[in-house]
Amino acid sequence: MLGRRQIREKVVESLYSYHQNPIKFDVLEKNMFSEIEKIYHLYIYQLNFLVALKDLAERQIEIGRNKYLKTENEINPNQKFINNQILKKIEENDERLDFTSKHQELKWDIYDDLLVKTFQRMTAGKRYQDFMKEEGYSFAEDQKFIGKLFLRYIAENEDFHDHLEEKEMSWADDFHISNSMIQKTIGYFREEESSHTLIKMIKDDEDREFASKLLRQTLNHWEESEKKLESKLENWDMDRISLMDKIILIAAITEIDFFPLTPGRVIINEYIEISKVFSTDRSNIFINGILDKYTKEVNRD
């Protein structure tokens, strides 16, 4: 599921979109939740990539077995990768299977160029070769291996990132969120438990209401919050603040004002992290200073 930080990110993105192209609130809200749902599509797409790597490995073994003249390795192929217990749990997961059956565009062609190149890089790598040499099967080792494989060949794969940008523009921005979800999914699997469900995008009605309320209150109190922000600027003109930094600050001020159950320091830390995703390298220092000053003024620890 999305954590509150990721929900805040989507609110900030929606506010930025609104200031580029103002639309009615109900449309803006609908678009925000639609963008959140797209992250789930990306999440399934990446899980399907892992399954496709397994399918490609099985295909390579099948090709070797069907040769007229076979090597010893083709007669008795190493099946450690295709028998990886984490890959099997992902492959057999009911929710992944059901969602993919309804969204065929999320499936990977076994001959896809990116898939084949990634497979070749993976199998030539030392980590893969060391894993294949190890005797026996351990759930913990399988889990550790797939976690590292995902990071190296998907999460940190620039070609994969470029591919996502071409397929769905918003996916490139949400890649870090989906990567975190995949890592959590791999970590959640248990040897003795069947895999039927996956991570939900919105945990419950409370999280959905949080997203809607934060978006609504920020827009409704924009001018009021903007004046509060301006009063905290010292030797700094409002016009010099980038639109994104202003949105992050005003969303944070709104949350400080209208969400009293969340500690002020937590709110500050969340928006500092959001600024690291959307703003310049030095924005987080500026945002931290403004919000720290504001929370002290309104006695929000």
Secondary structure, 3 states (H helix, E strand, C coil): CCCHHHHHHHHHHHHHHHHHCCCCHHHHHHHHHHHHHHHHHHHHHHHHHHHHHHHHHHHHHHHHHCCCCCCHHHHCCCCCCCCCHHHHHHHHCHHHHHHHHHCHHHCCCCCCHHHHHHHHHHHHCHHHHHHHHCCCCCHHHHHHHHHHHHHHHHHCCHHHHHHHHHHCHHHHHHHHHHHHHHHHHHHHCCCCCCCCCCCCCCCCHHHHHHHHHHHHHHHHCHHHHHHHHHHCCCCCCHHHCCHHHHHHHHHHHHHHHHCCCCCHHHHHHHHHHHHHHHCCCCHHHHHHHHHHHHHHHCCCC
